Amino acid sequence: MSEEHMNEQYYTPDPTCASRPAACHFSWRGQVMRFTTDAGVFSRGELDKGTKLLLDALPELHGRVLDLGCGWGAIGVTVGKKYPDTAVTMADVNHRALALAQDNAEKNGVALRCLESDGMAALMTEQFDTVITNPPIRAGKQVIYRMFADIAPCLAPGGSLYLVIRKQQGAESCMKYLKTLYAQVEKLSRSEGFWVLKASEPLEHEN
């Protein structure tokens, strides 16, 4: 189900729609991933195009990885499976999403941490080498820009933020805003209207 057809707000804590589990399988870098998805969680029944593009743009990963707004766990579980030396944290505000993410990690034999967090709220004392997010655009620009600002002080030295955003949903203005927070901002790839951006070297700024 596409985002356009999902009337439930997936970025709220407790979806009210009835559970309708649906399987999702895909391959990434030589491994087959198997997931259970559900109504009330972003991209039920399929790996959405933006997340696929984001996964395909990632380098080989090491260290502490955060999948922010993890949904049913497509990014965090897949990265943890491919790169078992990573320490993956998956965070979301949606309780149904977190339960799915934990179950999907177990289904794929991946040991990681799932926690509830509204944006970076529960993570501001931590450091990550990589933060990856397909941000909840429909939550509004103010919400996602706050996420990008809050991520900056939580990046370890040499760390990077990777995100995907549609051009028609503000990719160009997002890139400009990121340049006020990070010294290095680049477009890694684009396809079907989606841009994958990388931001690193956080600037000193007031929160």
N, C-alpha and C positions, 0 to 999 in steps of 0.2 A: 504494500500500500504506500502510495506516495505521501509526502508531507501535505500536499494540497488536499488530499482526500481524508486526512485524519483530523476529525473535529475535536478530539481530545487534546488538551494542552499537555504535551509530553514533558514539559519543563516544570510541572507542578508536582508537589510531593506525593499526592495520593490520587491517581487516576480513578475516575468514577465509572468508566465504561466497563462492561462485562469482559472478563478474560476470554480471549480467543487465541490460544496458542497456535503458532505456525512454525514449521521447521524452515531453516535456512542453511544451505550448504554452499561453500565456495572454496576455491583453491587459491593459495597465495605463496609464492616462492617455493613451490614444490611440496606444500603440505595441504592436506584437505582439512577444512575446519567445519565443524557441525555445531549448529546453534539452535536454541529454541527462542523464538521471539513472541511478542504478544501485542494485543491492542493496548493503547494508552502509552506505548513506548515507541520512540521514533523508528520509522522504517520497518514496520511489521512485515515479516515474510521475505525480506530481500536485503541484500547489501546495496545501499543507495549509491548512486553514481559519485557523489562527492566523497564519501568515505572510501570508496574503491580507489579514486584518484589520489586521495591523501595517503593511503597505505602504499600505493605503488611508488609514491615520491619519496618515501622514507629511506634514509640510509641504513646501514647495519647499525643496530643500537646496542648500547652497553649501559651499565649503571642503573640509576634510579629513573624510572619512566612513569609519568602521570598521564592517564587517559582521563581528561576532564570532560564531564558530561558524557559518560561512557555508554549510556543507553544499555542495550542488552550485551554489550561487551565486545563488539566486533573488533575494535582496535586493540584494546588492552590484552584480550585473550590471544589474539592472533600474534601480536608482538611477543608476548610471553612464551608462546609455544615455539616460535621460530628462534628466539634468542633467550634460551633458558638461563643465561647468566645475568639477565636483567632482573631488577626488583621492581615489579609493576604494581602501581596503585591505580585503582579505578574508582572514580568519584562521580556521584550524581545526586540530584535532589529528589529524584523519582524513586520511591520505595519499590515499586514493581520492577523498574529497570535494574535496581541493585540486586534484587533477588534473582532475576534472570542472569545477570552478569556473573554472580557467584556460582550459580548452577552450571552455566556454560563453561566457566573456568574448570570446574570439576569434570564436566563431560569431556573436555579436551585435555585433561591431565595437566593442567597448569596451576601452579601454586602462586597466588597473588593476594593482594589486599583490596577489599572493597569497603568503601566508607561513604556515609551520607555527608554531602557538603553542598551548600548553596553557593555555586561558583567556587572561589578559593577560600571561603570563610573558615572551613575546618582545617585548612592546610597552610595557613600563613606563617607558621613557625618551621616549616619543612623546606628542604632544598631538593631540587630535581635536576638531573642532567638533561632530560628531555620532557617537554610537555607537548601533548598532542591533543587537538580538539577539533571536532566538527561542531562549531558553536551553535547554540539555539537562537538562530537569527530572529525567529518570530517572537522571542522574548523582548526584542527591541534593542536598538543601538546602544542605549545607555547601559543596559545589562551586560552586553558582550564586550563593550569597551572597558567597563570596569573589570571584567575578567582578565582582559589583556594587560591592564595596568597592574592588577594584583599578582599576575604571574611573574612579572619582571623581577621583583625582589626575591622570588622563590627559585630562580634559576641559579644553579651552581656555576662557578667559573667555567667558561667554555660551553655552557648549556644553551639549548635552543628551544624555541617554540615553533611548532608546525601546526598550521590550520588550513582549512578549506572554506571558501566562501564563493558564492555566485557573483558574477560581475553585476547582474541586474539587481542584486540585493546589497550592493555597496562595496564591492571588492576594491575599487579604486580609492574611495574615501577611507576604507579600512587600512589600506596600505599607507596612506598619508598619515593616519593617526598612529600606526605602529612606529613610524619614523620619529614621532615625538617621544617614544618610549625606549626604542632600541637603536643602537648605532648602525646595525646591519639588518637590513630588511630586503628580501629578494623574492621574486616570483619563481618558484621551482618548476611549475608546469601549469598548463591550462588545457581544458577540454570540455566541450559541450557547455560552455558558459561558466564553468567552475575554475577558480584559481586556487592553487596551493601556494601558500606563503610561508617563508621561514624568517623568523626574527631572532636575533641574538645580540649579545653585548648590551645589556640593559644600561640606559643612561641614569645618572643620578636625578631623581625627581622627588617632589613632595607628593605623598599619598593623600 
